């Protein structure tokens, strides 16, 4: 059964029964990013939770730029987890900035986390590719552009950033472009506020799976293998012919690997 609800300004959905797994999307995403993953993982015997982070999807969208400092975004997520009373330890799956947030939660609450799945994870500011650094250096300009750009003009941007080819379905492009259109533009201030977790991740002793797209154009692909080496109990999977969203581009292979990892 699928449940949807708004709690603590956070919109979320719950599906399935079994050990709990929480899914956290990245910047400019939403819980819809997991639409090809959650049904299959829930059917494999897990109770899945997915959230829209503050400023995204159906969650609250405050106007103040300071509301989108990554620490504020994290505090809302942590408060939601506490209020939801998810029975721990539970598994966490995070994409990009969502991976940053779940690592931050696991560092602070290791006893609550059974396993981590990090998808194209953001863990330090200098991972941003040159194109994204230019964009991130002037978030004020990006905010003004986002306020006036119609959804149909965002689709080519989404296609390029995610490494989608001409065979990519219009439905996937529409979903991601719609997430960009729905988000509060001030979210563009968030990536610049992340800390460098490089010297902290060694404390993440729980089993961790790192998955990334070989052709990521948002975060430097060469940055993921060093993270795997720093994590004390890690496995990895690099996925060829896909970019920043392998869970969308190659959902079948992604789901099989994640289910295998969570069950063993």
Secondary structure, 3 states (H helix, E strand, C coil): CEEEEEECCEEEEEECCCEEEEEECCCCCCHHHHCCCHHHHHHCCEEEEEEECCCCCCCCCCCCHHHHCHHHHHHHHHHHHHHHCCCCCEEEEEECHHHHHHHHHHHHCHHHEEEEEEECCCCCHHHECHHHHHHHHCHHHHHHHHHHCCHHHHHHHHHHHCCCCCCCCHHHHHHHHHHHHHCCHHHHHCHHHCCCCCCCHHHCCCEEEEEEECCCCCECCHHHHHHHHHCCCEEEEEECCCCCCHHHHCHHHHHHHHHHHHHC
